[in-house]
């Protein structure tokens, strides 16, 4: 054998290795799907993302379930005046139970029972998506500075930047199907096996144990007190430090958010079929009986003289906010789990399990239109600019609706 062959062979192997490891001169393109973070803490402590995206601490909240921390389910812009048409759609792999919220840059954030959390452009195309280990029933909350929070049924609260970068995860002991509320100091409050207060960097501030699972989204009163219902049948008012101020007992689990008046009164529904208004001190002002469970949020008119609620008896109710007396009722052909959403021109938008989305005049209950979505509608519609709506449904579709071009 020629003695030069071993040396030549070694040289060729080294050359191939160097060629394979060469720089290509190209940047890798960003993925449209955030990589799921699998390492989590069972102790309730946060796990930081490997490389945290630069982002200031969240401050004043921008968007969340019910239009803000009061959970009043009203929007400061008008929706469609006439029956809308479908403009765009985005299909997920399972039922869409949560509701869309709109970020400060116009992105629509919404989860699905298939475990995906989707960030959609307002033309219905996907910006990015994150895949959770379990279904997502919760609705997101977004701060003004661009921190996005969503709960998942794998017991975690997730925090993202608006480009889909996972900032941190915080693990609890039960499903996080409650929707977060954000305080002006950036602290995030969310329900699970208790009421958790989590700092904007993912550190636990406190946990208040409230007697049962909390699937209801907490609300925040103007005085800073937190209001949240529990599966133990009670509504609780909790201080920002985690101390229970008072509670009110109903005869059923409380699953929807309370709506808050400017004077710190609250109104909410219970699985016992009643809608309750309580004073700031926890005393009952009135209660109104429906014929089914009340599992949705309450819409308050801007002047706080009227409120609007739904029931699993299929009814959409308008009540006098001062007395609790019935003003009008619209009966749908299926149970209603969706919360009513009130626009700036006093129109209500409500979905029903009869497959229809309704547009209703808030002043007198006139049904202006109803649109067949071909599937049950549990998601609450969001009003977006251009007299448009975004809503999810149980067929897994997120629809962008708007007035037909003239």
N, C-alpha and C positions, 0 to 999 in steps of 0.2 A: 504493500500500500504506500502511496506517496505520502511522506511525513507531513506535507503541507495541508492535507485534507482536514484533520481535526481543527486546525487554526482557522481555515476558511469556513468550515461549518459553524464554528462558534461566532465568527464575525457576521455570518448571514442571520443567525438566530437573534443576535443583539440588534441588528439593523431592523428586523421585522418588529421587534418589541418597541423600539424607538419610533418607528413609523406609526404603529397602532396608537401610541400615546401622544402623538403630535397635536398641537393646538390647531383647530380648524379655522380660526379667524371669524367664526360665526357665534352670535349670542343665541342661547336656547330661548325659544319663544315661550311666553308665559302660558301656563295651563289654564284652561277655562274651568277646571274643577279643583277646588282646594283639597289637599291631601288630608284625609281624616287623621286626627291625632289619637293614637290608640293608648298611649300611656296616660293613666289617670290615677288620682289619689282617692282611696276609699275613706280617708280620714276627713274629707271635706275641705282640704287645702287645694289651692289652684296649682295647675301645671302650666308653666309658661311655654309659649311656642318657642321652637329652637332659635329662630331669628325674628325677634319682634319687629314688626313694621313700625316706623316712626309715626307716632300719633300722640297728640296732647291728651291730657286727661279730659274725659267728657264733661261738659258743663250743663247748660240748659237743654232739656230734652227736646227733640224735634218732632218725633212721631212715635206713636205707640197705639195699642188697642184702644178704641173708643175716641181717638183724636187727641189724647193727651192725658196727663195724670188724673184729671177729674173724671175720666171715663164717661164723658157726657154724650158721646156718640153724635157729634155734630161737626160739620165741616164748614170752613169760611168761604167756600167757593160753590158755584152752582153746578148741579148735575144735569142730565138730559131732561128736556121739557116734554118730549114725546117719546113714544116707544123706540128704544135704541135698536141698532143693528150690531151684529158682531163684526168688529173691525179686525181683530187678531185673536189668536189663541195660542196657548202653550200647554202641552200635554205632559203630565207627570205619570208615574206608574201606578198610582193608587188614589184613594179618596183625598180630597183637599178639605180639611176641616178648619184649619186656621184661616185667619183673615189677612188680606194684604195691607201692608203699611208702606208709605212712600218716604224715601230718604231725602235728605236735603238737596241731592243732585238729581232727583226725579226718578231714581231707581225704585222698582217695586220689589219688595222682599216678602216672600211667602213660602211656607213649608208644606210638606205633603206627608201622608201616612206611609208613603214608600221610603221615608227616611231622608229625602232630599230637602235641602234648604236652598231656594232658588232666588237669585238676584236677576231681575228681568229689566231690560230697557222698556221705555214706554211704547215701543212698537211691538212688544211681545217677544223679542229675541232674547236669548240667554246671554247674560254677562258672565256669570259664574255660578257654580253650584257646589254644595258641600254634601257629602253623604254621611248621614248619622247611622249609628249601629241599630237604632230602633225607630219606630214611627215618630213623627213630629205632629202634635196636635196644637201646640202653642202658637201664639202670634208674636212677632218680633217687636223689639223696641229699638229705636235709633236715636242717638244723641246728636246735637247740633254739630259737634266736632267730627262726627262720622264713625262713632263706635256702634256696632250692630250687635244686639244680644238676642239669643233665641234659646228656648229650652227644648230638650229632647227626652224621650222616654227611656233612654239609657242612663237616666239619673243625672244628666249633666246640663249645666248652663254654659253656652258657648259664646265667646266674644270674637268678633271679626272686625277688621278694617273694611272699608267700602270696596277695596279691590279683591276681597275674598281671602285675605291672609288671616289665618287663625291666630289670634292674639293670646288667648288662654282658655282653659276649661276649668270649671269648678264642679266637683262631684258631690252629690247629696245622697240620701238614702232611699229615695223613692223617685218615681217619674217626675219630670219637670214639665208638666202640661199647663202650668200657670204661665201667664204672659207678664213679663217684667214691667215695673214702673221705675223711672229714673228720677232721682231727686236733683235739685239745682246744684248740689255739691258733687254730682256725678255718682253718688251711691246708688246701686241697683238693688231693688227689693223684689223678691220672687218667692212663690210658694212651692213647697214639695212636701216632705215630712214635717216641715215647720215653715215659718216665715224667715227667710234668710236676707240679711243685709250684706252686700258684697261691694267692696271698694272698686273704683274704676280700673285698678290694676289687678284685680282678681283676688284680693285678700278679704277674708271673712271679717265683718264687723260684729255681727251677732246672729244668733238663731233664737227665735221665739217659738216655743212649742205650744201649739194652740189646740190640742185635743184631737186632732185628726188630720187626714191628708188635705192639702190645700191645692185644689185645681183651679179655684177662682183667682183671677188676676187681682192683685192688690191695687187700690186706688190711693191717691194722696190728697188730703184735705188742704185748703189754703193755709191752715195753721201748721202744716207739716206733719200732722198725724196720719198714720196709715190705716186704711180700712180694708179688711179682707174677710171673706166668708170661709167657713171650714165644713168638711164633711161631718163634723160633730154637731151640725145643725145651728151653730152660733156664728153671728157676725161679731168680729173683734175690731176694736180701735186700739192701735199700738203706737207708742211714742217712737220718735226717730232713734231712741236709744234701746228700744226693744222691750219696753215695759207695757203690759196690758193696762189700758186705762179703764175700759169697760167692755162688756160683751152683751149681746142680746140673743136670746134663745128662740129659734123657730122650731117647727116640727119636721124639718127635712133638711137634707144636705143643701148647702149653698154653693152653686157651681159657676154662677155668672158674676161679673164685677158689679160693685156698687157704683152708682153715679153720685157725684158730690155737688151740692149747692154752694154758692159763694159764701153763705153764712155757716158752712160746715155741716148742715144737715146732709143725710144720705138717703138714697132710695135704692132698693134692691129686691130681687125675687128669690124665692126658695122652692125646693122640690115639694113643699107642702101646698103649692098652688097659690100662695099669696104674694102680693107686692107690698112691701113695707116702706113707710117713710119714718125715719127716726130723727130726733133733734140732735144737736151737737153733743148733748149730755147723755144720749142713749135712750131717751124716753120716746115711747111710741106716739107719733102724731096721728097716723091712720094706717089702715091696711085694707087692701082690696083683694077679693077672692076671684081667681080665674078657675077654670075647670080642668086645668092640667098643670104639670110642673113648669116652673118659670126658671129656665136655665141660661137665659141670655142677659145681655146688658140692657140698660135703660137709656133712651135718648131724652135729653132735656132741651126745651126750647131756649133760645137766647135770653128771653126775659124771665125764664124759670117759672112761667105760669102754667105750662103744659108739659106733660111727659108722655112718652110712648114706650110701650113694652110689648113683648110677644109671649106666647104660651104654647106648650106642647098640646093644648086643646085645639090648635090651629088658628087661634085668634090673634089679631093685631089690635092693641088697645090704645086709646088716647084717654088720659085721665087729667082732671084738674089737679095741679100739683099742690095746691093749698089744702084741698078737702079730700082728695082721693076719689071723687065722684067720676063716673064714666061719662066721657064726652061723646065718643063713638067707638064702634068696633067693626073691623073688617074680618070676615071669616074666610080662611083659605081651606083647601081640601086636604091638607096634611098637617102634621105637627110642625111647629115653627121653633127651631133652635137658633136661627140667625138673629142677631141683634138688629134693630132698626137703625138706619143711618139717616140723619137729617142734614139737608144741604142748606145753603145760605138763602134760598128762595122758598123755604118751608115745604119742600118735598121730601117724603120719606122713601127710602129704598130698602126693601125687605125681601129676603129669600124664604122659601117654604119647601118642605119635603114633598109638596105636591108637584115639584119640578119647576115651579114658576118663580120668577123674580118680579116683584111688584113695584110700581111707582104710584105713590099715594099722596094726595093733597093733605098736608098735615092739619089744615084749618078745619076740614069737615069730613075727612075720611073718604073722599071720592077717589075711586081707583082710576087713575089716569091712563094706565096701561099695565099689561102683564106680559112677560116674555117667557116662552117655554125654553128652558135650558136642557131639557131631555134627561134630567137627573136631579136627585134631591140636592137642595142647597142649604148647607149648614154654615158655610162661610159668610161673614158679614161683608157687604160691598164697601169698597172705598171709592170716594169721589176724587177724580184727578182733573187737572186743568184741561180745558177744551170741552167742558160738559160731557165728560166721559166717566165710566165706571170700570172698576176691576173687581172680579169676583171669582171665587173658586167653587167647585161643585163635586159631588160624590163620584162622578165619572172620571175624576182625575184631571179635569181641564180647568185652566185658568183663562178666563175670557176678558178681553178688552172690548167694552161696549161704548158706542157713541151714537149721536144723532146722524141720521142718513143725510148724505149730501143733497143739497137742493139745486 
